[in-house]
């Protein structure tokens, strides 16, 4: 199955553009937004992107960013991130509030995080490229 939908805000975010094969996903979740794709592997995050997933271990819906995004509500990811991987050469900062407010979590280049039941699971509301 192939999906080619790209959702772009400025050049801020690209949501779910990938090929999904049986090896990547045994049972993809049904799309809830037109053209969305269920991505289910860390390897689906290409170099040069910050990738986020709705479930731990890079499971479920995925979004990819290359520039800051002040409001994850616009893309259905507000308070829904359970794993992420920074495959950019830059640091990023995750915020618990919309508009880069609230608590901050620094994300270093190359850092891969599985939040699980840690304090930041399902709490991220905005992401900014650069140091916190």
N, C-alpha and C positions, 0 to 999 in steps of 0.2 A: 504494500500500500504506500502511496506517495502523497504528500501534502505539499502545496506550494504557497500557502498563504503567508504573507509577511505583513505584520502590523508594525507601522513605523510612526513614532511621535518625533518629529524633527528627524534626527538620526539617533534618537535616544534608545529605542528598544526594538528588538526583533523578536517576535513571539513564534516559536514552534515552526521551524522550517527544517524538515529532516525526512529521511526515509525510515520507515519502521518495518522491520522484517520479523518473522517469527523468532529469530535468535535474539532480537532486542526486546521484544515484548510478547509474552505468552498470551496475554489477554488485555489489549489496550482498553482503557476506559472509554465509554462513549463520549463524543465531543459535546461540550455544553455551549460552546461559542462556535460560530461558523468557521470551519477550517482548522480548528485546533487539533493538535496531535499529542498523543500521550507518548512521552519520551521516558525510557526506563533504564538508562545506563549512564554512568559517569562519562564514558567514552563519547557520548553524544554532544559533549561540550567542546566546541572547536577552540583552538588557540586564538587568543586575542579577545575573548569574551568573558564576562562574568555571567555564569549560569546559575539559575535558581530553580529548585523543584519544590513541589507542594508536599512531598513525603520524604522521609529519611532514605538514605542510600540511593539518592538520585532517581527516585521513583515518582511516577505521576506526571502531571502537567509541568512543563518547563518554560522558562523565559530566559532570553539572552539579552545582555546589555553591553553597550560599549561607551555610553555616556550616562551621566547622572539622571536619576528619575525621582522627582520630589513627591510623587503621589502614586503608589502602587495600586490604589483603588481603580484607576483607569484601565488596568490590565488584569484585574481579577486576582492579584497576588498580595493585596494588603492583608497582613496577619495570616499568611498561608505558606510561608517559606519554612521548610524543615531541613533542607540541605542546600549547600551552595559550593561553587568552585570558582575561584578567581584565576582565570587563565590569561589575565592581562599582565603587562609588565609594571602596572601601577598599583598602589594601595587603593582600597576602597573603604568607605565607611557606611555601615548599616545603622539606621536610626529607628527607634521604636515609634516615632511620631511622623505624621505627614509634614512635608516641608522641612525636612532635616531637623526636626525637633525631638525632644525626649532623650532617652539614653542612647549612647553611641557604642558601636562595636567595630574596632578596626579589623580590616581584612587585608592581609598581606598578599603580595604577588605569589601565585602558586598555591595559596592556602585552600584546602578542601575541608569543609565543615559539615558534619552530620549532627544536627542539633538534638535529635531525640527528645529526651525529657529535660534537657538543659534549659536554662533560663531564657534563651532566645528563640525557642521553638514557637513558630506561629506568632511572632511579635513584630516583625520587620515591616515598616510602612513606607520607608524611602531609602534610596541608595545613592551615594555620592562618590564619584570617582575622585580620588585624592585623599590626603591624610586627614584623619578625624580632628 
